Amino acid sequence: MRKAVTAVIGGAVAVAAAPVALTAMGFTGTGIAAASIAAKMMSAAAIANGGGVAAGSLVATLQSVGVLGLSTPTNMILGGVGAAIGALF
């Protein structure tokens, strides 16, 4: 029973923490926050790509998630991974 409880908690924490972590990094619903980790990532990606951020890159994907949120399948995968990790404890 304890493993089931910790699995549920692990899954819930993983799903709830992902958007909070992305916002804390600077990937917000209104764009990349100035002077944030996201801004530094975007700058590095732009320099590496000759001035633009490539579509489908990590920075572009994280910004999309920051604006739109995670999809249902992604939340399910994230919850499953969190549940598996939670079950270990």
Backbone as ProteinMPNN parsed JSONL, in Angstrom:
{"seq_chain_A": "MRKAVTAVIGGAVAVAAAPVALTAMGFTGTGIAAASIAAKMMSAAAIANGGGVAAGSLVATLQSVGVLGLSTPTNMILGGVGAAIGALF", "coords_chain_A": {"N_chain_A": [[0.821, -1.191, 0.0], [1.974, 1.207, 0.748], [3.809, 1.693, -1.329], [2.088, 2.219, -3.435], [0.91, 4.606, -2.62], [3.147, 6.331, -2.505], [3.827, 6.225, -5.177], [1.627, 7.474, -6.423], [1.86, 10.014, -5.299], [4.405, 10.728, -6.294], [3.889, 10.801, -9.07], [1.977, 12.882, -9.2], [3.452, 15.047, -8.191], [5.459, 15.269, -10.137], [4.0, 16.009, -12.457], [2.873, 18.42, -11.597], [5.131, 19.93, -10.963], [6.628, 20.396, -13.286], [5.619, 22.59, -15.002], [6.053, 24.688, -13.199], [8.81, 24.619, -12.835], [9.666, 25.236, -15.444], [8.67, 27.85, -15.723], [10.138, 29.076, -13.697], [12.642, 28.918, -14.828], [12.368, 30.752, -16.818], [10.78, 30.431, -19.054], [7.974, 31.593, -19.979], [4.394, 32.226, -20.183], [4.104, 34.51, -21.65], [6.352, 34.84, -23.102], [9.966, 34.676, -23.291], [11.589, 35.353, -20.304], [13.416, 38.256, -19.397], [16.909, 38.301, -18.668], [17.038, 35.696, -17.663], [17.538, 32.122, -17.184], [16.457, 30.953, -19.426], [16.672, 33.047, -21.267], [19.429, 33.188, -21.552], [19.894, 30.676, -22.651], [18.5, 30.974, -25.065], [19.986, 33.011, -26.27], [22.475, 31.73, -26.604], [21.691, 29.685, -28.358], [20.864, 31.194, -30.554], [23.251, 32.453, -31.31], [24.745, 30.208, -32.011], [23.324, 29.386, -34.228], [23.612, 31.31, -36.15], [22.182, 33.671, -35.649], [19.445, 33.164, -35.377], [16.872, 31.221, -33.741], [16.513, 27.855, -34.121], [13.676, 26.179, -35.421], [12.03, 23.66, -33.618], [14.154, 23.19, -31.964], [15.66, 22.719, -28.686], [15.281, 25.047, -27.12], [13.207, 26.336, -28.534], [11.198, 24.409, -28.286], [10.852, 24.278, -25.466], [9.985, 26.895, -25.017], [7.569, 26.84, -26.379], [6.182, 25.011, -24.789], [6.143, 26.514, -22.471], [4.359, 28.534, -23.195], [2.03, 27.201, -24.182], [1.658, 25.03, -22.489], [1.935, 21.635, -21.259], [1.203, 18.779, -23.265], [-1.507, 16.386, -23.141], [-0.66, 13.631, -23.565], [2.088, 13.979, -22.953], [1.956, 14.802, -20.28], [0.946, 12.444, -19.246], [3.071, 10.658, -19.659], [5.056, 11.941, -18.149], [3.832, 11.826, -15.62], [3.787, 9.046, -15.296], [6.521, 8.425, -15.195], [7.216, 9.895, -12.911], [5.633, 8.517, -11.077], [6.808, 5.979, -11.167], [9.325, 6.564, -10.121], [8.541, 7.531, -7.633], [7.501, 5.181, -6.532], [9.763, 3.816, -5.858], [10.48, 4.676, -3.402]], "CA_chain_A": [[0.0, 0.0, 0.0], [2.853, 2.379, 0.818], [4.367, 1.952, -2.66], [1.031, 2.829, -4.249], [0.76, 5.998, -2.175], [4.308, 7.105, -2.944], [3.751, 6.311, -6.637], [0.648, 8.518, -6.742], [2.465, 11.296, -4.925], [5.473, 10.992, -7.254], [3.281, 11.194, -10.34], [1.355, 14.202, -9.051], [4.509, 16.05, -8.036], [6.133, 15.442, -11.433], [3.119, 16.76, -13.357], [2.702, 19.78, -11.073], [6.404, 20.651, -10.863], [7.199, 20.726, -14.597], [5.352, 23.974, -15.407], [6.676, 25.594, -12.234], [10.236, 24.646, -13.148], [9.855, 25.969, -16.694], [8.463, 29.27, -15.438], [11.286, 29.535, -12.907], [13.769, 29.053, -15.754], [12.128, 31.911, -17.661], [9.893, 30.104, -20.172], [6.67, 32.014, -19.468], [3.292, 32.289, -21.128], [4.204, 35.73, -22.453], [7.65, 34.858, -23.779], [11.142, 34.401, -22.468], [11.85, 36.429, -19.34], [14.734, 38.889, -19.509], [17.959, 37.954, -17.7], [16.743, 34.394, -17.08], [18.248, 30.992, -17.783], [15.891, 30.8, -20.767], [17.263, 34.085, -22.115], [20.808, 32.775, -21.829], [19.794, 29.553, -23.584], [18.091, 31.505, -26.355], [21.128, 33.732, -26.813], [23.46, 30.744, -27.057], [21.144, 29.005, -29.53], [20.885, 32.14, -31.667], [24.648, 32.62, -31.734], [25.156, 28.962, -32.663], [22.599, 29.216, -35.496], [23.785, 32.467, -37.01], [21.261, 34.77, -35.366], [18.06, 32.734, -35.162], [16.666, 29.983, -32.986], [15.951, 26.877, -35.042], [12.409, 25.536, -35.073], [12.217, 22.302, -33.134], [15.286, 23.099, -31.04], [15.277, 22.618, -27.281], [14.78, 26.348, -26.671], [11.911, 26.547, -29.174], [10.25, 23.476, -27.688], [10.56, 24.704, -24.096], [9.182, 28.11, -25.094], [6.233, 26.405, -26.761], [5.577, 24.428, -23.586], [5.893, 27.627, -21.558], [3.185, 29.273, -23.654], [0.855, 26.352, -24.365], [1.554, 23.978, -21.482], [2.265, 20.281, -21.707], [0.087, 18.04, -23.849], [-2.006, 15.278, -22.309], [0.264, 12.488, -23.591], [3.317, 14.318, -22.237], [1.627, 14.736, -18.856], [0.814, 11.035, -18.872], [4.428, 10.102, -19.582], [5.695, 12.568, -16.992], [3.215, 11.236, -14.428], [4.239, 7.656, -15.18], [7.919, 8.437, -14.735], [7.177, 10.326, -11.512], [5.059, 7.426, -10.279], [7.817, 4.931, -11.067], [10.349, 7.021, -9.178], [7.91, 7.556, -6.307], [7.341, 3.809, -6.039], [11.044, 3.344, -5.329], [10.661, 5.14, -2.034]], "C_chain_A": [[0.87, 1.262, 0.0], [3.421, 2.722, -0.55], [3.333, 2.611, -3.557], [0.863, 4.3, -3.899], [1.938, 6.837, -2.664], [4.348, 7.23, -4.471], [2.791, 7.411, -7.061], [1.226, 9.895, -6.442], [3.563, 11.678, -5.921], [4.938, 11.444, -8.596], [2.681, 12.588, -10.286], [2.398, 15.301, -8.939], [5.198, 16.315, -9.373], [5.288, 16.289, -12.384], [2.968, 18.206, -12.9], [3.997, 20.588, -11.116], [6.96, 21.085, -12.219], [6.881, 22.155, -15.038], [5.988, 25.0, -14.468], [8.164, 25.73, -12.535], [10.508, 25.428, -14.438], [9.677, 27.469, -16.497], [9.634, 29.833, -14.653], [12.526, 29.721, -13.786], [13.601, 30.242, -16.693], [11.293, 31.643, -18.893], [8.46, 30.38, -19.714], [5.619, 32.028, -20.578], [3.339, 33.507, -22.026], [5.533, 35.845, -23.186], [8.773, 34.552, -22.816], [11.43, 35.614, -21.593], [13.273, 36.943, -19.486], [15.646, 38.436, -18.371], [17.702, 36.628, -16.995], [17.626, 33.317, -17.713], [17.756, 30.788, -19.212], [16.486, 31.818, -21.727], [18.696, 33.735, -22.487], [20.829, 31.608, -22.826], [19.439, 30.042, -24.99], [19.245, 32.238, -27.033], [22.167, 32.766, -27.37], [22.978, 30.027, -28.309], [21.182, 29.92, -30.752], [22.298, 32.345, -32.202], [25.11, 31.382, -32.505], [24.502, 28.788, -34.032], [22.662, 30.447, -36.387], [22.742, 33.551, -36.836], [19.823, 34.383, -35.128], [18.011, 31.457, -34.344], [15.941, 29.014, -33.91], [14.638, 26.304, -34.521], [12.686, 24.098, -34.661], [13.397, 22.13, -32.198], [14.772, 23.019, -29.605], [14.671, 23.926, -26.788], [13.392, 26.606, -27.254], [10.843, 25.65, -28.558], [9.871, 23.898, -26.276], [9.73, 25.981, -24.083], [7.743, 27.77, -25.472], [5.493, 25.812, -25.57], [5.267, 25.523, -22.568], [4.634, 28.384, -21.915], [1.936, 28.397, -23.635], [0.631, 25.334, -23.258], [1.9, 22.628, -22.087], [1.025, 19.601, -22.263], [-0.328, 16.915, -22.907], [-1.089, 14.063, -22.376], [1.575, 12.755, -22.846], [3.091, 14.282, -20.736], [1.495, 13.295, -18.39], [2.185, 10.371, -18.734], [5.147, 10.638, -18.346], [5.148, 11.995, -15.687], [3.658, 9.8, -14.207], [5.67, 7.552, -14.678], [7.978, 8.859, -13.272], [6.645, 9.246, -10.589], [6.077, 6.297, -10.09], [8.91, 5.325, -10.069], [9.786, 7.05, -7.764], [7.766, 6.173, -5.703], [8.626, 3.236, -5.48], [11.238, 3.701, -3.862], [9.599, 4.628, -1.18]], "O_chain_A": [[0.549, 2.252, -0.658], [3.511, 3.897, -0.907], [3.676, 3.478, -4.36], [0.694, 5.139, -4.784], [1.743, 7.937, -3.181], [4.845, 8.225, -4.999], [3.102, 8.196, -7.957], [1.094, 10.823, -7.24], [3.639, 12.831, -6.344], [5.477, 12.372, -9.199], [2.853, 13.382, -11.21], [2.242, 16.37, -9.53], [5.487, 17.465, -9.703], [5.81, 17.189, -13.042], [2.939, 19.117, -13.726], [3.959, 21.806, -11.29], [7.702, 22.065, -12.283], [7.8, 22.88, -15.418], [6.414, 26.066, -14.912], [8.712, 26.831, -12.493], [11.469, 26.193, -14.51], [10.442, 28.266, -17.04], [10.075, 30.951, -14.916], [13.361, 30.583, -13.514], [14.572, 30.696, -17.298], [11.107, 32.544, -19.71], [7.811, 29.511, -19.132], [5.934, 31.861, -21.756], [2.678, 33.533, -23.064], [5.799, 36.862, -23.827], [8.539, 34.207, -21.658], [11.504, 36.745, -22.073], [14.213, 36.171, -19.673], [15.192, 38.219, -17.247], [18.106, 36.453, -15.846], [18.366, 33.583, -18.661], [18.546, 30.486, -20.107], [16.774, 31.49, -22.878], [19.121, 33.964, -23.619], [21.67, 31.559, -23.724], [20.009, 29.581, -25.979], [19.451, 32.095, -28.238], [22.676, 32.958, -28.475], [23.764, 29.784, -29.225], [21.495, 29.474, -31.856], [22.507, 32.403, -33.414], [25.785, 31.497, -33.528], [25.058, 28.119, -34.903], [21.839, 30.6, -37.289], [22.445, 34.28, -37.783], [19.037, 35.228, -34.701], [18.987, 30.711, -34.268], [14.867, 29.328, -34.423], [14.507, 25.986, -33.339], [13.485, 23.405, -35.291], [13.621, 21.033, -31.687], [13.586, 23.228, -29.35], [13.647, 23.911, -26.105], [12.495, 27.048, -26.536], [9.713, 26.086, -28.335], [8.692, 23.879, -25.921], [8.859, 26.14, -23.228], [6.805, 28.358, -24.936], [4.309, 26.084, -25.37], [4.247, 25.465, -21.882], [3.91, 28.833, -21.026], [0.895, 28.812, -23.124], [-0.479, 24.825, -23.106], [2.13, 22.513, -23.291], [-0.083, 19.828, -21.776], [0.412, 16.546, -21.995], [-0.762, 13.502, -21.33], [2.11, 11.864, -22.187], [3.939, 13.787, -19.993], [1.885, 12.961, -17.271], [2.421, 9.611, -17.794], [5.767, 9.883, -17.597], [5.907, 11.713, -14.76], [3.88, 9.38, -13.071], [5.992, 6.705, -13.845], [8.702, 8.257, -12.479], [7.129, 9.07, -9.47], [6.198, 5.731, -9.003], [9.358, 4.501, -9.272], [10.455, 6.65, -6.811], [7.896, 6.009, -4.49], [8.594, 2.275, -4.711], [12.058, 3.1, -3.168], [9.579, 4.912, 0.018]]}, "name": "protein", "num_of_chains": 1, "seq": "MRKAVTAVIGGAVAVAAAPVALTAMGFTGTGIAAASIAAKMMSAAAIANGGGVAAGSLVATLQSVGVLGLSTPTNMILGGVGAAIGALF"}
